[in-house]
Amino acid sequence: MRSAAERIEEIAECEFTGKRVAERIAQYAQLTQRLAHDLARELDTAEEAAETALRRLKGHPLLVGIDVRLRARKVTRELREARELCKGISAEAVAFNLQFRREFADALDPKRAEKTRHHRGEVDL
């Protein structure tokens, strides 16, 4: 498995130039989505591990009278929010590719424009 730095470098190498712009945008979106999914999984695992470790502090002499479980949840909430942000990055990467296709696909692929010109959303069985 490649490191995060290598994966980010691979994403950065996707230049939106030349005749294959649509392929490059799709590749960029896919690589970004994969990185965001992997980071979200890591944050989820870290959240569970951190909460478990913090809950084990129950009974510690310096934490007498403190609701350890509640404080552990407060601390791990930050990881949970980071995980949700990663899911949002993933979703926006997909939206980026879809919006590009909606706006520019017909201009880049004339055959596609001809096929969809007469489509009215009806199914002929």
C-alpha positions in Angstrom: 0.0 0.0 0.0 1.3 3.4 -0.9 1.8 6.2 1.6 -0.6 9.1 1.8 2.1 11.4 0.5 2.6 9.2 -2.6 -1.2 9.2 -3.2 -1.5 12.9 -2.8 1.4 13.3 -5.3 -0.4 11.0 -7.7 -3.5 13.2 -7.4 -1.5 16.3 -8.0 -0.1 14.8 -11.2 -3.5 14.7 -12.8 -3.4 17.8 -15.0 -6.5 18.9 -16.8 -4.9 19.5 -20.2 -4.8 17.9 -23.6 -7.4 15.9 -25.4 -8.0 13.6 -22.5 -9.4 16.2 -20.1 -12.5 14.1 -19.3 -10.4 11.1 -18.4 -8.1 13.2 -16.2 -11.0 14.7 -14.3 -12.5 11.3 -13.8 -9.2 9.9 -12.6 -8.7 12.9 -10.3 -12.1 12.5 -8.8 -11.6 8.8 -8.3 -8.2 9.1 -6.6 -9.5 11.9 -4.4 -12.5 9.8 -3.4 -10.3 6.8 -2.6 -8.0 8.8 -0.4 -10.9 10.4 1.4 -12.5 7.0 2.0 -9.3 5.6 3.4 -8.7 8.6 5.7 -12.3 8.3 6.9 -11.8 4.6 7.8 -8.6 5.5 9.6 -10.3 8.2 11.6 -13.1 5.8 12.5 -10.7 3.3 13.8 -8.7 6.0 15.7 -12.0 7.2 17.3 -12.9 3.8 18.6 -9.4 3.1 19.9 -9.1 6.6 21.6 -12.5 6.2 23.3 -11.6 2.8 24.5 -8.3 4.0 25.9 -9.8 7.0 27.5 -12.6 5.0 29.2 -9.9 2.8 30.8 -8.9 5.8 32.8 -12.0 5.3 34.9 -10.9 4.9 38.5 -7.7 6.9 38.1 -7.0 8.8 41.3 -6.7 12.1 39.6 -10.1 11.6 37.8 -12.2 11.0 40.9 -15.7 12.5 40.6 -15.3 13.0 36.8 -17.6 11.4 34.3 -14.8 9.7 32.2 -17.2 8.2 29.7 -18.7 11.6 28.9 -15.4 13.3 28.6 -14.1 10.5 26.4 -17.0 11.1 24.0 -16.3 14.8 24.0 -12.7 14.2 23.1 -13.4 11.7 20.3 -16.1 13.9 18.8 -13.3 15.8 17.1 -12.2 12.6 15.3 -15.9 11.8 14.4 -16.3 15.3 12.9 -13.0 14.9 10.9 -14.4 11.6 9.6 -17.6 13.2 8.4 -15.5 15.9 6.7 -13.6 13.2 4.8 -16.9 11.7 3.7 -17.9 15.1 2.4 -14.7 15.4 0.5 -15.4 12.1 -1.1 -18.9 13.1 -2.1 -17.8 16.5 -3.5 -15.1 14.8 -5.6 -17.9 12.7 -7.2 -20.0 15.8 -7.6 -17.1 17.6 -9.3 -16.9 14.8 -12.0 -20.7 14.7 -12.5 -21.0 18.4 -12.9 -18.1 18.5 -15.4 -19.9 15.8 -17.4 -23.2 17.7 -17.3 -21.6 20.9 -18.4 -18.9 19.8 -20.9 -19.5 16.2 -22.0 -21.4 17.2 -25.1 -18.8 19.6 -26.3 -16.0 17.1 -25.8 -17.7 14.2 -27.4 -19.9 15.1 -30.4 -21.2 11.5 -30.7 -22.6 11.7 -27.2 -24.3 15.0 -28.1 -26.0 13.4 -31.1 -27.3 10.5 -29.0 -28.7 12.6 -26.2 -30.2 15.4 -28.4 -33.4 13.5 -29.2 -33.7 11.8 -25.8 -36.9 12.9 -24.0 -36.6 10.8 -20.9 -39.2 8.3 -22.2 -38.7 4.6 -22.4 -39.9 2.8 -25.5 -40.7 -0.9 -24.7 
